[in-house]
Amino acid sequence: MLVLARWRGDRVGMLVMLTTLACEAFADALKLGLRPDPAVYVARFLEWARPRSDNRAD
């Protein structure tokens, strides 16, 4: 979880960075002739970064 450590205190910045990487990966898949599912990219790049449910601050 080095990404979480690097972006500690800047969750918005981290999510912007992850969204940018997801979009780049999606575009690369299209260039390769693949038919990527956008929901899969969202899940892979962003869903794990949701706020913790234990209500602790980042």
TORPA-4810 file (N, C-alpha, C, O; in nm, 3 decimals):
<nodes>
NODE_1_0.081_-0.120_0.000_0.000_0.000_0.000_0.086_0.127_0.000_0.058_0.223_0.071_M
NODE_2_0.189_0.124_-0.080_0.275_0.241_-0.091_0.201_0.361_-0.146_0.232_0.476_-0.113_L
NODE_3_0.102_0.335_-0.230_0.024_0.446_-0.286_-0.047_0.521_-0.174_-0.048_0.644_-0.172_V
NODE_4_-0.107_0.448_-0.080_-0.176_0.513_0.031_-0.079_0.592_0.117_-0.112_0.702_0.163_L
NODE_5_0.040_0.538_0.140_0.139_0.610_0.220_0.184_0.737_0.148_0.198_0.842_0.210_A
NODE_6_0.208_0.726_0.019_0.254_0.841_-0.061_0.151_0.953_-0.062_0.187_1.071_-0.058_R
NODE_7_0.024_0.918_-0.067_-0.083_1.018_-0.080_-0.156_1.044_0.051_-0.263_1.106_0.050_W
NODE_8_-0.102_1.000_0.162_-0.166_1.022_0.293_-0.197_1.171_0.310_-0.110_1.255_0.292_R
NODE_9_-0.319_1.201_0.346_-0.360_1.339_0.366_-0.407_1.408_0.239_-0.452_1.523_0.245_G
NODE_10_-0.397_1.342_0.126_-0.442_1.401_-0.001_-0.520_1.297_-0.081_-0.480_1.260_-0.191_D
NODE_11_-0.629_1.251_-0.024_-0.711_1.148_-0.089_-0.761_1.196_-0.225_-0.765_1.118_-0.321_R
NODE_12_-0.800_1.322_-0.236_-0.850_1.374_-0.363_-0.740_1.367_-0.469_-0.765_1.323_-0.582_V
NODE_13_-0.620_1.409_-0.433_-0.508_1.400_-0.527_-0.481_1.257_-0.570_-0.455_1.230_-0.687_G
NODE_14_-0.487_1.165_-0.473_-0.465_1.024_-0.505_-0.571_0.973_-0.602_-0.539_0.903_-0.698_M
NODE_15_-0.697_1.007_-0.578_-0.804_0.960_-0.665_-0.794_1.021_-0.805_-0.826_0.955_-0.904_L
NODE_16_-0.750_1.146_-0.813_-0.727_1.208_-0.945_-0.617_1.133_-1.019_-0.631_1.103_-1.138_V
NODE_17_-0.508_1.103_-0.949_-0.398_1.029_-1.011_-0.444_0.891_-1.056_-0.413_0.849_-1.168_M
NODE_18_-0.518_0.819_-0.970_-0.566_0.686_-1.007_-0.664_0.691_-1.123_-0.663_0.604_-1.210_L
NODE_19_-0.749_0.793_-1.126_-0.843_0.809_-1.237_-0.768_0.833_-1.367_-0.804_0.778_-1.472_T
NODE_20_-0.665_0.916_-1.362_-0.583_0.942_-1.481_-0.519_0.814_-1.531_-0.519_0.787_-1.651_T
NODE_21_-0.464_0.734_-1.439_-0.402_0.608_-1.479_-0.505_0.510_-1.537_-0.475_0.438_-1.633_L
NODE_22_-0.624_0.508_-1.480_-0.730_0.420_-1.532_-0.769_0.461_-1.673_-0.788_0.376_-1.760_A
NODE_23_-0.780_0.591_-1.697_-0.815_0.639_-1.831_-0.706_0.606_-1.931_-0.735_0.568_-2.045_C
NODE_24_-0.580_0.620_-1.891_-0.469_0.586_-1.980_-0.469_0.437_-2.012_-0.447_0.398_-2.126_E
NODE_25_-0.494_0.354_-1.911_-0.497_0.209_-1.933_-0.613_0.172_-2.026_-0.599_0.086_-2.113_A
NODE_26_-0.727_0.236_-2.007_-0.843_0.211_-2.091_-0.812_0.249_-2.236_-0.843_0.173_-2.328_F
NODE_27_-0.752_0.366_-2.254_-0.715_0.411_-2.390_-0.614_0.315_-2.453_-0.625_0.285_-2.572_A
NODE_28_-0.518_0.269_-2.376_-0.420_0.173_-2.428_-0.488_0.043_-2.472_-0.453_-0.013_-2.576_D
NODE_29_-0.584_-0.004_-2.393_-0.656_-0.125_-2.429_-0.732_-0.107_-2.560_-0.734_-0.196_-2.645_A
NODE_30_-0.794_0.010_-2.578_-0.865_0.038_-2.703_-0.768_0.039_-2.822_-0.800_-0.014_-2.928_L
NODE_31_-0.650_0.099_-2.803_-0.550_0.104_-2.910_-0.503_-0.035_-2.950_-0.465_-0.059_-3.065_K
NODE_32_-0.506_-0.126_-2.854_-0.466_-0.264_-2.882_-0.578_-0.345_-2.947_-0.561_-0.464_-2.976_L
NODE_33_-0.691_-0.280_-2.968_-0.804_-0.349_-3.031_-0.890_-0.427_-2.933_-0.976_-0.505_-2.975_G
NODE_34_-0.868_-0.407_-2.805_-0.949_-0.475_-2.705_-1.081_-0.401_-2.683_-1.095_-0.286_-2.724_L
NODE_35_-1.174_-0.466_-2.620_-1.302_-0.403_-2.589_-1.318_-0.401_-2.436_-1.393_-0.481_-2.379_R
NODE_36_-1.247_-0.310_-2.371_-1.247_-0.308_-2.225_-1.382_-0.265_-2.167_-1.456_-0.188_-2.227_P
NODE_37_-1.410_-0.317_-2.050_-1.531_-0.282_-1.975_-1.494_-0.169_-1.879_-1.413_-0.190_-1.788_D
NODE_38_-1.552_-0.050_-1.895_-1.517_0.062_-1.807_-1.537_0.030_-1.659_-1.459_0.076_-1.576_P
NODE_39_-1.639_-0.046_-1.626_-1.665_-0.079_-1.485_-1.549_-0.159_-1.425_-1.518_-0.144_-1.307_A
NODE_40_-1.488_-0.243_-1.505_-1.374_-0.322_-1.457_-1.256_-0.229_-1.425_-1.186_-0.249_-1.325_V
NODE_41_-1.235_-0.130_-1.508_-1.126_-0.036_-1.484_-1.152_0.048_-1.359_-1.060_0.073_-1.281_Y
NODE_42_-1.274_0.090_-1.339_-1.308_0.165_-1.218_-1.282_0.078_-1.096_-1.221_0.123_-0.999_V
NODE_43_-1.328_-0.045_-1.100_-1.309_-0.135_-0.986_-1.160_-0.158_-0.960_-1.115_-0.153_-0.845_A
NODE_44_-1.086_-0.182_-1.063_-0.944_-0.215_-1.047_-0.862_-0.097_-0.995_-0.773_-0.115_-0.912_R
NODE_45_-0.892_0.023_-1.043_-0.810_0.138_-1.009_-0.863_0.219_-0.892_-0.784_0.284_-0.823_F
NODE_46_-0.993_0.218_-0.868_-1.048_0.311_-0.770_-1.119_0.251_-0.650_-1.112_0.307_-0.541_L
NODE_47_-1.187_0.140_-0.667_-1.271_0.092_-0.558_-1.193_0.056_-0.433_-1.245_0.075_-0.323_E
NODE_48_-1.073_0.007_-0.445_-0.994_-0.030_-0.328_-0.956_0.093_-0.246_-0.923_0.080_-0.128_W
NODE_49_-0.960_0.212_-0.307_-0.916_0.335_-0.240_-1.030_0.406_-0.168_-1.014_0.521_-0.125_A
NODE_50_-1.143_0.340_-0.154_-1.254_0.402_-0.080_-1.214_0.427_0.065_-1.129_0.357_0.120_R
NODE_51_-1.275_0.527_0.125_-1.245_0.553_0.267_-1.274_0.430_0.351_-1.367_0.354_0.324_P
NODE_52_-1.192_0.412_0.454_-1.212_0.298_0.544_-1.340_0.316_0.623_-1.380_0.428_0.653_R
NODE_53_-1.403_0.205_0.656_-1.529_0.209_0.729_-1.509_0.223_0.880_-1.607_0.234_0.955_S
NODE_54_-1.384_0.222_0.926_-1.361_0.233_1.070_-1.358_0.379_1.117_-1.329_0.406_1.234_D
NODE_55_-1.389_0.473_1.024_-1.402_0.616_1.055_-1.272_0.681_1.101_-1.275_0.789_1.160_N
NODE_56_-1.158_0.618_1.076_-1.031_0.681_1.108_-0.994_0.777_0.998_-1.020_0.750_0.880_R
NODE_57_-0.933_0.887_1.034_-0.890_0.985_0.935_-0.767_0.932_0.862_-0.690_0.852_0.915_A
NODE_58_-0.750_0.979_0.740_-0.632_0.939_0.662_-0.512_1.013_0.710_-0.402_0.994_0.657_D
</nodes>
